[in-house]
């Protein structure tokens, strides 16, 4: 197992990742990076950020805070604000991704600048998640955003899968809830906490399996909220586990535990980590599905490991159980830095987090650099430096 990161290694890794942000900004101009070809480093971009634009904005805020001079800091901040306005215009409010994106663009931007309009954007994300919450299903549904990807991306049952207003996803425990925890901490308004707790508890029922695996999707009756069926869209099969889905669950439940100190979330995290340990290769970075038959070219998914590292290293609290989870998160992060981060400064992909798998069933971006991997590794390393427990490090 990779040992915990020492300060020199953490600093070198963070420098590489921030250099990658700078180079990516130069290469993508006024667009949002989505994923970069694993061989050439060439970015596929979107005009509006699609489902994950907040990760790029969050990286720009991190780069601004670590900038060596005022000119660079102002440049990153200016672009972050510009991309925020683009995303604000295009992001559907009836989407589980709205919360995550407005958290990073809004509350993180406010943490960086003190600008009240960005604080308001964070609250707008929390309001959107509260309004979209299905009371009877106790879910923030997947929603209406058209996720860029292959044609099969909305489920195996039909060309585009169930309607997003009656479809829940394992991702939502992270994409929808942290903005609610933050809004409650800022305002004391009980509705934000109540929606977050209700969804998180339903998440334990519908997505966390007894052995620590996760379901990807849960379809519910739009009138009664009753569970209709569970299925795995991006896993190898119904009996296996999509690696990034488990990563999202770890990150979301870690934040839920921090917000509530509820033992049920800690216990679920432990089940996830036990399953992860039992099914991950020796370097602690999983294949795209934990139980897919492994061949020579079976893709890993470093983004799943990045989410696990990000969630567990940010765990706050005393006690041996929390310390053990945090230590495991640091081990996963250490492995990512040692074996998946490009650290050769002469390489044009210097600072890239390699071997991310976006959508293996759809054969889409299967062994590439994913912008969200870069964000979660960078934010985890930043938080370990002790410079900030709020903002992106906590959110």
TIPAMI-412969 format. One line per 8 residues: number of its first residue (from 1); for each residue z, y, x of N, C-alpha, C. Coordinates in steps of 0.02 Angstrom, whole numbers. Layout:
NUM) Z Y X Z Y X Z Y X  ...
***
This chain:
1) 0 -60 42 0 0 0 0 63 44  -42 112 25 -45 174 62 22 211 58  46 234 115 110 271 115 101 340 86  157 372 70 155 439 42 122 487 92  92 539 66 56 588 107 105 630 148  90 639 213 129 687 251 97 756 242  133 807 264 111 876 250 45 892 284  35 868 345 -27 883 381 -87 851 345
9) -80 790 322 -134 756 286 -148 792 220  -96 810 185 -105 845 122 -142 910 133  -124 947 185 -156 1012 198 -229 1003 216  -246 953 257 -316 941 276 -357 921 215  -328 879 173 -364 857 114 -377 915 66  -326 957 57 -334 1014 12 -386 1062 39  -387 1071 104 -437 1115 134 -508 1089 121  -517 1023 127 -582 993 115 -604 1001 42
17) -558 989 -4 -574 995 -75 -592 1067 -93  -556 1115 -67 -570 1185 -83 -636 1207 -51  -653 1179 7 -718 1193 37 -774 1166 -8  -761 1109 -39 -810 1080 -85 -819 1125 -147  -765 1154 -170 -770 1201 -226 -815 1260 -207  -804 1287 -148 -844 1344 -126 -918 1326 -121  -933 1269 -92 -1002 1249 -84 -1034 1234 -152  -995 1203 -196 -1020 1187 -263 -1037 1251 -301
25) -995 1301 -294 -1009 1365 -327 -1076 1394 -304  -1088 1391 -239 -1152 1416 -212 -1211 1376 -238  -1202 1311 -249 -1257 1268 -268 -1271 1267 -343  -1221 1283 -383 -1230 1278 -456 -1242 1345 -490  -1235 1400 -453 -1249 1468 -479 -1208 1480 -542  -1241 1497 -597 -1205 1516 -658 -1195 1457 -706  -1204 1395 -682 -1196 1336 -724 -1131 1300 -705  -1114 1250 -744 -1054 1210 -733 -1072 1144 -699
33) -1040 1126 -644 -1053 1060 -615 -1026 1005 -660  -1062 950 -664 -1044 893 -707 -1029 832 -663  -1081 808 -629 -1071 757 -579 -1125 765 -525  -1109 741 -465 -1156 747 -409 -1178 677 -387  -1241 670 -372 -1268 607 -348 -1228 581 -289  -1208 518 -292 -1165 490 -241 -1197 485 -173  -1263 489 -170 -1297 484 -105 -1317 553 -78  -1346 594 -122 -1372 659 -99 -1323 716 -107
41) -1276 709 -153 -1230 764 -168 -1259 817 -213  -1319 806 -240 -1350 855 -284 -1316 854 -352  -1299 913 -377 -1261 918 -440 -1306 915 -501  -1286 876 -550 -1310 882 -618 -1264 932 -653  -1292 980 -688 -1253 1035 -716 -1262 1040 -791  -1219 1079 -822 -1226 1097 -892 -1221 1173 -898  -1249 1200 -952 -1247 1272 -962 -1179 1297 -987  -1143 1253 -1023 -1082 1275 -1058 -1019 1236 -1039
49) -1025 1188 -994 -967 1148 -974 -960 1083 -1011  -995 1076 -1068 -991 1016 -1109 -918 999 -1122  -896 937 -1112 -828 918 -1129 -778 935 -1073  -802 949 -1012 -756 952 -955 -761 1017 -916  -787 1071 -946 -795 1133 -909 -730 1163 -884  -675 1149 -918 -611 1176 -897 -590 1152 -829  -613 1092 -809 -596 1067 -742 -626 1113 -689  -688 1135 -700 -720 1179 -652 -684 1247 -650
57) -667 1273 -708 -630 1336 -710 -562 1329 -676  -528 1273 -689 -464 1261 -656 -471 1258 -581  -524 1227 -557 -536 1225 -485 -547 1294 -456  -582 1337 -493 -592 1405 -470 -526 1444 -466  -481 1433 -514 -416 1465 -511 -376 1441 -450  -380 1376 -437 -346 1349 -378 -375 1377 -314  -442 1381 -311 -474 1409 -252 -454 1482 -242  -449 1520 -296 -430 1590 -290 -359 1596 -262
65) -315 1553 -284 -246 1559 -261 -239 1540 -187  -283 1497 -163 -279 1475 -93 -326 1515 -48  -363 1563 -76 -412 1600 -35 -378 1638 21  -412 1641 78 -385 1674 138 -390 1749 135  -436 1776 97 -443 1849 95 -456 1872 24  -447 1936 13 -451 1965 -54 -521 1959 -83  -573 1965 -41 -641 1963 -67 -656 1895 -97  -636 1841 -62 -647 1774 -89 -607 1763 -152
73) -544 1786 -152 -502 1778 -211 -534 1812 -271  -557 1873 -261 -588 1910 -316 -652 1877 -340  -690 1847 -294 -752 1813 -312 -737 1752 -356  -689 1711 -336 -672 1653 -376 -645 1674 -445  -603 1724 -446 -574 1746 -510 -628 1773 -556  -676 1811 -527 -729 1840 -568 -771 1784 -600  -788 1733 -560 -828 1678 -588 -788 1639 -639  -723 1628 -625 -681 1592 -673 -680 1627 -741
81) -673 1692 -740 -671 1731 -802 -739 1726 -837  -793 1731 -798 -860 1728 -827 -872 1659 -860  -854 1605 -825 -864 1538 -853 -818 1528 -914  -760 1558 -912 -714 1553 -969 -746 1583 -1032  -778 1640 -1025 -810 1671 -1083 -866 1628 -1109  -904 1597 -1064 -957 1552 -1086 -929 1493 -1124  -876 1463 -1098 -846 1405 -1130 -812 1424 -1196  -780 1483 -1197 -748 1506 -1258 -800 1510 -1315
89) -859 1532 -1299 -911 1540 -1349 -937 1473 -1374  -943 1425 -1331 -978 1363 -1349 -933 1305 -1367  -869 1306 -1348 -825 1249 -1360 -807 1242 -1434  -824 1186 -1467 -804 1176 -1537 -728 1173 -1543  -700 1208 -1591 -628 1205 -1602 -608 1139 -1634  -654 1107 -1669 -640 1042 -1700 -661 987 -1651  -629 986 -1594 -641 936 -1542 -578 926 -1503  -562 864 -1487 -501 851 -1448 -505 883 -1379
97) -566 897 -1355 -574 926 -1288 -558 1000 -1286  -556 1032 -1344 -542 1104 -1345 -473 1118 -1314  -424 1076 -1330 -357 1089 -1304 -355 1088 -1228  -383 1037 -1197 -383 1031 -1125 -420 1089 -1092  -478 1105 -1118 -518 1157 -1087 -486 1226 -1093  -456 1241 -1150 -423 1305 -1159 -356 1308 -1122  -326 1249 -1110 -267 1247 -1067 -285 1270 -997  -337 1240 -968 -355 1257 -899 -384 1327 -893
105) -429 1344 -938 -460 1411 -935 -410 1465 -956  -370 1450 -1006 -325 1500 -1034 -258 1505 -1000  -216 1455 -1009 -149 1459 -981 -150 1459 -904  -194 1419 -874 -198 1421 -801 -223 1488 -776  -271 1516 -812 -294 1583 -794 -240 1635 -800  -200 1629 -852 -143 1675 -861 -93 1666 -804  -79 1603 -785 -33 1591 -730 -58 1624 -665  -125 1624 -656 -153 1652 -595 -156 1728 -595
113) -165 1758 -654 -180 1830 -656 -131 1871 -697  -94 1839 -742 -51 1877 -788 -90 1911 -844  -154 1894 -851 -196 1925 -902 -180 1897 -971  -158 1940 -1017 -135 1917 -1082 -190 1887 -1125  -252 1909 -1116 -306 1880 -1156 -315 1806 -1139  -301 1786 -1077 -306 1716 -1058 -247 1677 -1087  -189 1707 -1090 -132 1677 -1124 -151 1664 -1197  -184 1713 -1228 -206 1705 -1297 -255 1649 -1306
121) -298 1639 -1256 -346 1583 -1260 -309 1516 -1258  -257 1512 -1217 -216 1451 -1217 -186 1438 -1285  -158 1490 -1316 -130 1482 -1383 -184 1465 -1434  -244 1491 -1425 -299 1474 -1470 -314 1399 -1466  -312 1371 -1406 -321 1299 -1398 -267 1260 -1434  -205 1282 -1428 -150 1248 -1463 -158 1254 -1538  -177 1313 -1562 -188 1321 -1634 -244 1276 -1659  -297 1269 -1618 -353 1227 -1639 -331 1154 -1644
129) -290 1130 -1597 -267 1061 -1600 -221 1050 -1660  -180 1100 -1675 -136 1095 -1734 -177 1093 -1798  -227 1136 -1803 -269 1138 -1863 -310 1075 -1872  -332 1045 -1817 -375 986 -1821 -335 921 -1829  -270 925 -1820 -227 866 -1825 -231 836 -1894  -242 770 -1897 -245 734 -1961 -175 710 -1977  -144 739 -2027 -73 726 -2041 -59 653 -2056  -102 621 -2095 -88 552 -2115 -102 502 -2059
137) -154 515 -2021 -168 471 -1964 -124 487 -1904  -95 546 -1905 -55 571 -1848 -96 570 -1784  -156 598 -1790 -204 599 -1735 -240 666 -1732  -251 691 -1672 -304 740 -1661 -367 698 -1649  -415 699 -1696 -474 655 -1688 -519 676 -1630  -568 634 -1617 -617 648 -1564 -655 712 -1580  -680 718 -1641 -712 780 -1661 -786 783 -1652  -812 845 -1648 -883 857 -1657 -923 870 -1593
145) -891 875 -1536 -928 894 -1476 -978 839 -1457  -1039 859 -1442 -1092 813 -1422 -1085 800 -1347  -1053 745 -1329 -1040 730 -1258 -1105 712 -1223  -1117 745 -1168 -1178 730 -1131 -1172 661 -1098  -1219 617 -1112 -1217 550 -1084 -1273 509 -1114  -1269 443 -1106 -1321 399 -1133 -1318 395 -1208  -1370 367 -1238 -1376 365 -1310 -1320 324 -1343  -1295 274 -1307 -1245 230 -1338 -1174 259 -1336
153) -1166 322 -1315 -1100 347 -1298 -1053 351 -1357  -1076 347 -1418 -1030 354 -1475 -1013 287 -1507  -1019 232 -1471 -991 170 -1497 -1042 115 -1506  -1018 53 -1504 -1063 -5 -1508 -1084 -25 -1578  -1051 1 -1629 -1064 -22 -1697 -1129 6 -1726  -1151 62 -1701 -1212 94 -1725 -1241 137 -1670  -1294 173 -1685 -1324 214 -1633 -1276 267 -1606  -1236 295 -1650 -1191 348 -1628 -1117 336 -1646
161) -1101 279 -1673 -1032 262 -1686 -1002 297 -1746  -937 286 -1760 -905 317 -1818 -903 393 -1813  -897 425 -1871 -891 497 -1874 -830 520 -1834  -838 574 -1795 -784 597 -1752 -723 622 -1788  -727 637 -1852 -669 660 -1890 -624 602 -1912  -647 541 -1904 -605 483 -1921 -600 434 -1862  -611 460 -1804 -610 419 -1743 -562 449 -1693  -511 411 -1675 -465 431 -1623 -484 401 -1556
169) -459 430 -1502 -476 406 -1435 -414 407 -1391  -412 360 -1344 -356 356 -1298 -350 420 -1257  -406 453 -1244 -407 514 -1204 -364 569 -1234  -359 570 -1300 -330 628 -1335 -257 640 -1317  -221 589 -1295 -152 599 -1276 -147 648 -1217  -201 653 -1179 -203 703 -1126 -247 763 -1144  -305 751 -1173 -350 808 -1186 -323 855 -1239  -283 830 -1286 -260 871 -1342 -187 894 -1337
177) -143 855 -1306 -72 869 -1312 -42 917 -1261  -62 916 -1197 -28 961 -1150 -31 1035 -1169  -85 1057 -1201 -88 1127 -1222 -35 1140 -1276  -18 1089 -1315 34 1096 -1366 103 1099 -1334  116 1057 -1285 181 1061 -1250 190 1129 -1219  136 1154 -1187 141 1220 -1155 152 1275 -1206  116 1272 -1262 124 1323 -1313 194 1323 -1342  223 1264 -1352 292 1261 -1377 341 1291 -1326
185) 331 1276 -1262 374 1303 -1211 370 1379 -1208  311 1406 -1222 302 1478 -1218 327 1514 -1281  319 1482 -1339 332 1518 -1402 393 1492 -1440  413 1430 -1428 467 1400 -1468 446 1381 -1538  382 1386 -1554 359 1369 -1622 357 1293 -1630  396 1268 -1678 408 1196 -1685 345 1157 -1701  295 1189 -1733 236 1151 -1753 200 1123 -1693  200 1159 -1638 165 1134 -1578 199 1071 -1552
193) 266 1072 -1548 303 1013 -1525 295 956 -1575  299 971 -1639 298 918 -1689 232 881 -1690  177 918 -1685 111 886 -1684 105 843 -1621  127 869 -1564 121 832 -1502 162 768 -1504  223 771 -1528 265 711 -1532 235 661 -1581  212 685 -1638 183 639 -1688 123 603 -1660  78 640 -1627 19 608 -1598 39 560 -1542  84 581 -1498 105 539 -1442 135 474 -1467
201) 175 477 -1520 206 416 -1547 153 370 -1578  105 400 -1613 50 359 -1640 9 329 -1584  2 366 -1530 -34 340 -1471 -1 275 -1447  65 273 -1445 99 212 -1425 82 154 -1471  74 167 -1535 59 115 -1584 -13 91 -1580  -59 137 -1572 -130 121 -1580 -167 107 -1515  -143 133 -1459 -182 128 -1398 -148 91 -1341  -82 87 -1340 -46 54 -1286 -31 -18 -1307
209) -62 -65 -1275 -53 -135 -1292 9 -163 -1257  33 -219 -1282 97 -246 -1258 97 -260 -1184  39 -280 -1157 36 -298 -1086 18 -239 -1042  14 -178 -1071 -1 -118 -1032 -73 -97 -1033  -117 -139 -1060 -187 -118 -1068 -192 -64 -1123  -250 -34 -1128 -262 15 -1180 -323 -4 -1222  -322 17 -1284 -382 21 -1325 -415 88 -1313  -481 90 -1318 -517 153 -1310 -517 193 -1376
217) -537 161 -1430 -545 197 -1493 -504 165 -1549  -485 207 -1597 -454 184 -1659 -488 221 -1717  -516 183 -1763 -549 211 -1822 -498 210 -1879  -492 266 -1915 -444 269 -1970 -477 293 -2034  -445 275 -2090 -469 296 -2155 -458 371 -2162  -510 410 -2179 -502 482 -2181 -457 507 -2237  -447 466 -2288 -405 486 -2344 -331 466 -2333  -321 403 -2315 -252 379 -2308 -225 384 -2237
225) -269 389 -2188 -247 388 -2118 -232 319 -2091  -242 267 -2131 -226 199 -2109 -276 176 -2056  -251 138 -2008 -293 110 -1955 -343 60 -1984  -407 70 -1969 -459 24 -1992 -475 -29 -1939  -484 -6 -1877 -498 -54 -1824 -491 -19 -1757  -484 -58 -1705 -483 -34 -1637 -541 -66 -1599  -570 -29 -1553 -624 -58 -1513 -629 -22 -1446  -665 -54 -1400 -675 -28 -1333 -748 -9 -1322
233) -761 55 -1319 -829 79 -1308 -849 75 -1235  -805 95 -1190 -823 100 -1120 -791 46 -1076  -759 -3 -1107 -732 -60 -1070 -785 -115 -1065  -771 -165 -1025 -815 -223 -1019 -817 -263 -1083  -760 -269 -1117 -755 -308 -1179 -694 -285 -1218  -686 -313 -1277 -627 -297 -1317 -562 -324 -1286  -569 -372 -1241 -509 -404 -1212 -494 -378 -1142  -532 -328 -1119 -519 -299 -1053 -499 -226 -1062
241) -496 -189 -1007 -468 -122 -1010 -510 -73 -969  -536 -23 -1003 -572 32 -971 -524 69 -925  -542 73 -861 -494 99 -811 -477 172 -824  -526 214 -839 -510 285 -849 -470 296 -913  -481 252 -963 -440 258 -1023 -367 249 -1008  -350 200 -965 -281 192 -945 -257 252 -904  -302 281 -863 -284 341 -825 -267 399 -870  -308 409 -923 -293 463 -970 -224 451 -1003
249) -211 388 -1020 -147 373 -1052 -89 387 -1006  -95 369 -943 -41 383 -894 -30 458 -888  -83 497 -880 -75 569 -873 -44 600 -935  -65 577 -994 -39 606 -1056 33 586 -1069  51 524 -1056 119 502 -1068 167 531 -1016  143 542 -955 185 575 -905 204 645 -928  155 680 -956 169 748 -982 215 745 -1043  206 695 -1085 249 687 -1144 321 673 -1122
257) 329 632 -1070 396 617 -1046 428 680 -1017  390 719 -979 418 780 -951 440 828 -1005  402 831 -1060 418 878 -1114 477 856 -1156  489 790 -1161 539 765 -1208 595 726 -1176  583 696 -1118 629 649 -1086 642 588 -1130  595 572 -1173 603 515 -1219 589 450 -1182  636 403 -1187 630 340 -1151 570 298 -1171  546 306 -1233 489 266 -1255 426 282 -1215
265) 418 345 -1195 360 363 -1154 367 336 -1083  427 338 -1057 439 311 -990 425 236 -989  448 201 -1040 437 129 -1044 363 112 -1048  325 152 -1086 252 140 -1090 219 153 -1023  240 204 -988 214 217 -921 226 158 -875  285 130 -879 301 73 -836 257 13 -852  242 2 -916 197 -53 -935 127 -40 -908  104 22 -914 38 39 -885 36 26 -810
273) 87 48 -775 87 41 -702 93 -32 -682  132 -71 -718 136 -143 -703 67 -176 -711  32 -158 -764 -35 -186 -774 -82 -162 -719  -79 -98 -703 -121 -69 -650 -110 -106 -585  -47 -115 -565 -31 -149 -502 -60 -220 -500  -56 -254 -557 -76 -324 -560 -152 -333 -558  -190 -280 -574 -262 -288 -582 -303 -243 -536  -272 -205 -494 -308 -158 -451 -319 -190 -382
281) -375 -175 -349 -383 -200 -280 -330 -171 -233  -330 -194 -172 -278 -176 -125 -274 -103 -108  -329 -66 -116 -327 6 -100 -305 49 -159  -286 16 -214 -257 50 -273 -306 90 -314  -370 82 -302 -422 115 -342 -460 61 -381  -459 65 -448 -485 10 -489 -561 9 -493  -586 -49 -512 -654 -52 -537 -657 -16 -604  -717 -4 -629 -724 37 -690 -689 5 -749
289) -682 -61 -749 -642 -98 -796 -596 -143 -755  -533 -148 -775 -486 -184 -734 -500 -259 -729  -535 -287 -779 -546 -359 -780 -620 -378 -783  -664 -332 -766 -735 -348 -764 -747 -398 -708  -791 -447 -719 -809 -492 -664 -838 -451 -605  -810 -460 -547 -827 -418 -490 -883 -450 -449  -936 -412 -439 -990 -431 -395 -994 -379 -339  -1041 -388 -294 -1044 -345 -235 -1053 -272 -253
297) -1092 -257 -305 -1107 -188 -323 -1069 -163 -384  -1016 -197 -405 -976 -174 -462 -943 -107 -445  -954 -56 -486 -927 11 -468 -851 15 -473  -822 52 -427 -753 75 -434 -754 137 -480  -694 159 -499 -689 224 -533 -631 263 -503  -648 305 -454 -596 345 -422 -566 396 -470  -602 413 -524 -574 462 -571 -515 431 -610  -516 366 -621 -459 333 -653 -398 337 -609
305) -408 324 -544 -352 329 -497 -328 402 -491  -374 449 -493 -355 519 -488 -310 539 -546  -325 516 -606 -283 532 -664 -213 500 -657  -211 438 -634 -147 405 -624 -105 442 -572  -137 461 -517 -101 498 -464 -77 565 -490  -120 600 -524 -103 666 -551 -45 662 -599  -47 614 -645 7 608 -694 73 588 -663  72 538 -620 135 511 -594 167 557 -541
313) 127 589 -500 157 633 -448 190 694 -479  169 712 -540 199 771 -573 261 753 -613  278 689 -617 338 669 -655 399 705 -627  437 733 -672 497 770 -653 558 735 -683  611 733 -647 672 703 -673 705 658 -621  766 640 -634 805 599 -589 803 526 -611  831 484 -570 836 414 -587 787 371 -550  805 308 -539 763 263 -500 697 248 -533
321) 696 244 -599 634 228 -634 582 282 -624  602 345 -633 556 400 -623 534 404 -550  581 395 -504 565 398 -433 514 344 -413  521 284 -442 475 230 -426 405 245 -451  399 273 -510 334 292 -536 303 348 -495  343 397 -477 317 452 -436 294 427 -368  333 382 -338 313 354 -274 248 316 -278  238 278 -333 175 243 -341 117 292 -348
329) 128 346 -386 76 396 -392 56 426 -325  105 438 -282 90 465 -215 51 414 -174  66 350 -184 28 298 -148 -45 297 -170  -56 302 -235 -125 305 -260 -161 367 -233  -127 423 -234 -157 485 -208 -172 478 -134  -126 447 -96 -138 437 -25 -199 395 -12  -209 344 -52 -268 301 -44 -333 339 -59  -332 380 -111 -391 420 -127 -409 466 -68
337) -358 498 -40 -370 544 16 -394 506 77  -366 448 90 -383 411 151 -452 379 147  -471 354 88 -531 311 84 -586 336 39  -574 388 -2 -624 410 -50 -643 483 -43  -608 519 -1 -623 590 10 -665 598 73  -720 635 68 -763 648 126 -729 701 169  -710 682 229 -671 728 272 -709 749 335  -771 726 343 -813 747 399 -842 816 384
345) -821 866 421 -843 935 407 -917 944 417  -949 901 455 -1021 906 466 -1062 876 409  -1029 839 366 -1063 808 309 -1073 861 255  -1134 867 228 -1145 917 174 -1104 902 112  -1075 842 107 -1033 825 50 -959 829 68  -944 865 120 -874 875 141 -831 897 82  -776 860 70 -732 876 15 -747 840 -49  -800 799 -51 -816 761 -112 -768 702 -121
353) -749 689 -183 -713 628 -200 -765 577 -223  -774 525 -184 -829 478 -195 -810 424 -246  -862 390 -269 -857 328 -308 -822 337 -375  -845 386 -412 -824 393 -482 -875 360 -527  -851 329 -580 -894 295 -628 -884 326 -697  -932 363 -721 -927 397 -785 -934 348 -843  -990 312 -845 -1005 270 -903 -1044 209 -880  -1008 155 -866 -1041 94 -841 -1082 59 -895
361) -1057 50 -957 -1098 17 -1008 -1165 52 -1020  -1164 119 -1015 -1225 157 -1024 -1265 167 -960  -1241 140 -904 -1272 146 -839 -1287 219 -823  -1235 260 -831 -1243 333 -824 -1190 358 -774  -1213 388 -719 -1168 415 -668 -1117 362 -647  -1141 307 -621 -1099 249 -609 -1065 249 -541  -1090 286 -493 -1060 287 -426 -1070 356 -396  -1037 405 -425 -1052 474 -409 -987 515 -401
369) -997 578 -386 -942 626 -379 -934 661 -447  -875 656 -476 -862 683 -543 -817 744 -538  -835 798 -572 -798 860 -564 -725 852 -584  -711 809 -633 -641 802 -654 -600 764 -601  -632 719 -563 -596 687 -508 -574 740 -457  -619 784 -440 -603 837 -393 -544 878 -417  -545 895 -482 -490 935 -509 -424 899 -503  -420 836 -525 -356 803 -527 -328 787 -458
377) -371 771 -411 -347 761 -343 -323 827 -313  -361 880 -323 -342 946 -297 -277 970 -327  -271 964 -393 -210 988 -427 -149 947 -406  -158 881 -396 -102 840 -375 -79 859 -305  -126 869 -260 -108 890 -192 -75 958 -192  -100 1003 -232 -72 1070 -238 0 1067 -262  13 1026 -312 80 1020 -339 128 990 -289  105 942 -249 148 912 -198 169 962 -145
385) 130 1015 -138 149 1067 -90 207 1109 -112  228 1101 -174 286 1137 -198 275 1210 -212  211 1232 -214 197 1302 -224 205 1322 -297  198 1273 -342 202 1291 -413 213 1228 -454  260 1230 -499 269 1176 -547 240 1193 -615  225 1256 -627 193 1275 -689 118 1271 -682  83 1299 -730 10 1302 -726 -20 1233 -721  -74 1228 -680 -111 1165 -678 -69 1108 -652
393) -21 1121 -609 19 1068 -581 60 1034 -634  83 1070 -683 124 1041 -735 83 1022 -796  31 1060 -811 -5 1050 -872 -44 985 -874
***
